[in-house]
């Protein structure tokens, strides 16, 4: 298993305690580690709608909060990235998809960690390959296929 240096941060937002309870540090580290092919330094920040929307607007020019943003800085010799997850969006999606909050967070952390290593899903073929990889990782972690 690869070495992971993890910083787990929670912004102040309504229901932050619920999200903190769904994301114990040891589980977050386990989920990300299963997606890594190399050693990594990753910061995971759980934010509210306002911060999530501002980051998506400023960096992706999309003025809406999204579930996960990946800011990848290096891939070699060490993966270095920030993963920003918007708690209200994650909670809404989990409810709509009939998933537990924890299962949806696990999937989005795996998804973000793969992005940090250069995986992409812009093209149909790339999307299929990435989704298969995510499904394999989630199965190893004991979760249902997220798709």
C-alpha positions in Angstrom: 0.0 0.0 0.0 1.3 3.4 -0.9 2.2 6.1 1.7 -0.3 8.9 2.1 0.2 12.1 3.9 -3.4 13.4 4.5 -4.7 16.7 5.7 -8.5 16.5 6.4 -10.2 19.9 6.8 -13.8 20.9 7.5 -15.1 24.4 6.8 -17.8 25.9 8.9 -21.2 25.2 7.3 -24.7 23.9 8.4 -24.7 20.2 9.3 -20.9 20.1 9.3 -21.0 17.7 12.3 -23.0 15.2 10.2 -20.4 15.2 7.5 -17.5 15.0 10.0 -19.1 11.9 11.5 -19.4 10.3 8.0 -15.7 11.0 7.3 -13.5 9.5 10.1 -9.8 10.2 9.2 -8.8 6.5 9.1 -11.6 5.7 6.5 -10.8 8.7 4.3 -7.2 7.6 4.3 -8.1 4.0 3.4 -10.4 5.0 0.6 -7.8 7.3 -1.0 -5.0 4.9 -0.5 -6.9 2.2 -2.4 -7.0 4.6 -5.4 -3.3 5.5 -5.3 -0.6 4.0 -7.6 2.2 6.2 -6.0 2.9 7.9 -2.7 0.9 11.0 -2.2 0.3 14.2 -0.2 -3.4 15.1 -0.4 -5.5 17.6 1.3 -9.2 16.9 1.6 -11.4 19.9 2.4 -15.1 19.6 3.0 -16.9 22.9 2.3 -20.3 24.5 2.2 -22.2 25.6 -0.9 -20.8 29.2 -0.9 -17.1 28.1 -0.9 -17.7 25.2 -3.3 -19.5 27.5 -5.8 -16.8 30.2 -5.5 -14.0 27.7 -6.2 -15.8 26.2 -9.2 -16.6 29.6 -10.6 -13.0 30.9 -10.1 -11.2 27.8 -11.4 -13.6 26.2 -13.8 -15.7 29.2 -14.8 -18.9 27.3 -13.8 -21.0 29.4 -11.3 -22.5 26.4 -9.5 -21.3 24.2 -6.6 -20.2 20.8 -7.7 -19.6 17.6 -5.8 -15.8 17.3 -6.0 -13.0 19.5 -7.4 -9.5 18.1 -7.9 -6.6 20.5 -7.9 -3.6 18.3 -9.0 -0.2 19.8 -8.6 2.3 17.0 -9.2 2.0 13.4 -10.3 5.7 12.4 -10.0 7.6 11.5 -8.0 4.8 12.2 -5.6 1.1 12.8 -6.2 0.3 16.2 -4.7 -3.3 17.4 -4.8 -6.2 19.1 -3.0 -9.7 17.5 -3.2 -12.5 19.8 -2.3 -15.9 18.3 -1.7 -19.1 20.4 -1.3 -21.0 18.8 1.5 -24.5 19.9 0.6 -24.1 18.7 -3.0 -22.7 15.4 -1.8 -25.6 15.0 0.6 -28.3 15.8 -2.0 -26.7 13.4 -4.6 -26.4 10.6 -2.0 -30.2 11.0 -1.2 -31.2 11.2 -4.9 -29.1 8.1 -5.7 -30.2 6.1 -2.7 -26.7 5.8 -1.3 -25.4 6.4 2.2 -23.5 9.6 2.7 -20.4 7.6 3.5 -20.6 5.5 0.4 -21.0 8.6 -1.8 -18.1 10.3 -0.1 -15.9 7.2 -0.6 -16.8 7.2 -4.3 -16.0 10.9 -4.8 -12.7 10.6 -2.9 -11.7 7.6 -5.1 -12.8 9.6 -8.1 -10.8 12.7 -7.1 -7.7 10.7 -6.2 -7.8 9.1 -9.7 -8.1 12.6 -11.3 -5.1 13.7 -9.2 -3.1 10.9 -10.9 -4.1 12.0 -14.4 -7.2 9.9 -15.0 -9.9 11.7 -17.0 -13.4 11.2 -18.3 -13.8 13.8 -21.0 -14.0 11.3 -23.9 -16.5 8.4 -23.8 -13.7 5.8 -23.9 -11.8 7.4 -21.1 -15.0 7.7 -19.0 -15.7 4.0 -19.4 -12.1 3.1 -18.4 -12.2 5.4 -15.4 -15.7 4.2 -14.3 -14.5 0.6 -14.4 -11.5 1.5 -12.3 -13.6 3.3 -9.8 -16.0 0.3 -9.6 -13.2 -2.1 -9.0 -11.7 0.0 -6.2 -15.1 0.5 -4.6 -15.7 -3.3 -4.7 -12.4 -3.9 -3.0 -13.5 -1.4 -0.3 -16.8 -3.3 0.2 -19.1 -0.8 -1.5 -21.6 -1.4 -4.3 -20.9 -0.3 -7.9 -21.3 3.5 -7.8 -22.7 3.5 -11.3 
